[in-house]
Amino acid sequence: MSGGRREELAEAVAREDGAALVRLAREAFAPVLRYLVGRLYSDDEQAKWRSVRALGVVAADHEIVSDERARDLLRRFFWALNDESGAVPYGVPEAIGEMLAVRSELQTTFLPLLCAQLTEEDMAQTGPIERGVIWALGRVGPPVAETSAEAVAALRRAATEHPDPETREIAGGALGAVGGGVPSR
């Protein structure tokens, strides 16, 4: 991607200009994807969230992101969550949640894996990655409750018992979004 196009992409992401993002992704998907995925790992929270939302805009367009391309991307994201990958997957759970929210046809395959990030001891995450998983489950919403009663129970526990107040707050919001009720304290 040329320098001018890269600047245009950066501006489209910063402005959250969905039409420009879609146009640029139709012209050159791979560089747009690299740019967005690279920003997921940003230590700038606002930049990370803009990239998560931009990825959702691009992924929602089936002409740009075919089902196979979306599956491949989700597989890569889940690999990044695996200890063996060696990655520090900041922003990755949020990207997964956004993609599953805008591409519901992929939930059957990938939502159980996302739920397992919270319910399976060998897949459990901590800190910002755990908060990202919790947020992602809330972003997907009611399908989480239909997929995993264990994930709803884990959200309820996190909302009421987690030692970190920020995680409790995010879990409370996610619990409400999935239809698991409001946590009692």
C-alpha positions in Angstrom: 0.0 0.0 0.0 1.4 3.3 -1.0 2.2 6.0 1.5 -0.8 8.1 0.4 -3.2 5.1 0.7 -1.7 4.3 4.1 -2.4 7.8 5.3 -5.9 7.6 3.9 -6.5 4.3 5.7 -5.2 5.8 9.0 -7.5 8.8 8.6 -10.5 6.5 7.8 -9.9 4.4 10.9 -9.4 7.5 13.0 -12.6 9.1 11.7 -14.4 5.7 11.9 -15.4 6.3 8.3 -17.0 3.0 7.3 -17.6 3.8 3.7 -13.9 4.8 3.2 -12.8 1.6 5.0 -14.9 -0.6 2.8 -13.7 1.1 -0.3 -10.0 0.8 0.7 -10.5 -2.9 1.7 -12.1 -3.6 -1.7 -9.1 -2.1 -3.4 -6.5 -3.8 -1.3 -7.7 -6.1 1.4 -4.4 -7.6 2.7 -2.8 -4.3 3.5 -5.9 -3.0 5.2 -6.2 -6.2 7.2 -2.5 -6.0 8.2 -3.0 -2.4 9.3 -6.1 -3.2 11.4 -4.6 -6.3 13.0 -1.4 -4.5 13.8 -3.4 -1.8 15.7 -5.2 -4.4 17.8 -2.0 -4.8 19.8 -1.7 -1.0 20.4 -1.1 0.2 23.9 -3.4 3.1 22.9 -6.8 1.9 24.0 -8.7 4.2 21.7 -6.6 3.1 18.7 -7.3 -0.6 19.6 -11.0 0.0 19.9 -11.1 1.9 16.6 -9.4 -1.0 14.9 -11.8 -3.5 16.5 -14.8 -1.5 15.2 -13.1 -1.1 11.8 -12.4 -4.8 11.5 -16.1 -5.3 12.2 -17.1 -2.9 9.4 -14.8 -4.6 6.9 -15.6 -8.2 8.0 -19.4 -7.5 7.8 -19.0 -7.0 4.0 -19.3 -10.5 2.5 -17.8 -9.3 -0.8 -14.6 -8.3 0.9 -14.4 -11.0 3.5 -15.7 -14.3 2.2 -16.8 -17.0 4.7 -13.5 -18.8 4.1 -11.4 -15.7 4.6 -13.4 -14.9 7.8 -12.8 -18.5 9.1 -9.1 -18.2 8.3 -8.9 -14.9 10.1 -10.7 -16.3 13.2 -8.4 -19.3 13.2 -5.4 -17.0 13.2 -6.9 -15.0 16.1 -7.6 -18.2 18.1 -4.1 -19.4 17.5 -2.8 -16.1 18.9 -4.7 -16.8 22.1 -2.9 -20.2 22.4 0.1 -20.2 24.7 2.1 -22.1 22.0 1.8 -19.1 19.6 4.1 -17.0 21.7 1.9 -14.0 21.0 0.7 -11.4 23.5 -2.8 -11.2 22.1 -4.0 -7.8 23.3 -7.1 -6.8 21.3 -7.5 -10.3 19.8 -10.5 -11.4 21.9 -12.3 -8.1 21.2 -11.7 -8.7 17.4 -13.1 -12.2 17.7 -16.2 -10.9 19.5 -16.7 -8.2 16.9 -16.3 -10.6 14.0 -18.8 -13.1 15.6 -21.2 -10.3 16.2 -21.2 -9.1 12.6 -20.9 -12.6 11.1 -23.4 -14.7 13.0 -23.1 -17.6 10.5 -19.7 -18.3 12.0 -20.9 -18.5 15.6 -21.7 -22.2 15.5 -18.0 -23.0 14.8 -16.2 -20.3 16.8 -18.5 -19.2 19.6 -17.9 -22.4 21.7 -14.1 -21.7 21.4 -14.6 -18.2 22.6 -16.7 -19.4 25.5 -14.0 -21.9 26.4 -11.5 -19.1 26.9 -13.5 -18.3 30.0 -14.7 -21.8 31.1 -11.8 -24.2 30.3 -8.9 -24.1 32.8 -6.3 -24.9 30.2 -7.6 -22.1 27.9 -8.3 -19.5 30.6 -6.9 -16.0 30.2 -6.0 -13.4 32.8 -5.7 -9.6 33.0 -6.5 -7.6 29.9 -6.9 -10.7 27.7 -9.5 -12.1 30.2 -11.3 -8.7 30.1 -11.2 -8.9 26.3 -12.8 -12.3 26.3 -15.5 -11.1 28.7 -16.2 -8.1 26.6 -16.3 -10.2 23.4 -18.9 -12.5 25.0 -21.0 -9.5 25.8 -20.6 -8.2 22.2 -21.9 -11.4 20.8 -24.8 -11.2 23.2 -27.7 -13.8 23.6 -26.1 -16.5 21.4 -23.6 -17.0 24.2 -26.4 -18.1 26.6 -27.7 -20.4 23.9 -24.2 -21.9 23.4 -22.8 -22.2 26.9 -24.5 -22.2 30.2 -21.0 -22.5 31.7 -20.0 -19.3 30.1 -23.0 -17.5 31.6 -22.1 -18.9 35.0 -18.5 -17.8 34.6 -19.7 -14.3 33.7 -21.9 -14.3 36.7 -19.0 -15.3 38.9 -16.7 -12.7 37.4 -19.3 -10.0 37.8 -19.7 -10.7 41.5 -16.5 -12.4 42.7 -13.6 -11.3 40.5 -10.9 -9.5 42.5 -10.4 -6.8 39.9 -13.1 -4.1 39.9 -12.7 -3.3 36.2 -13.2 -6.9 35.3 -16.3 -7.2 37.5 -17.8 -4.1 35.8 -17.1 -5.5 32.3 -18.5 -8.9 33.3 -21.6 -7.3 34.7 -22.2 -5.5 31.4 -21.5 -8.7 29.4 -23.8 -10.7 31.7 -26.7 -8.3 31.0 -25.9 -8.4 27.2 -26.0 -12.2 27.0 -29.3 -12.3 28.9 -27.9 -13.7 32.0 -29.5 -11.1 34.3 -27.9 -8.5 36.4 -25.4 -9.7 39.0 -26.5 -9.4 42.6 -23.8 -8.1 44.9 
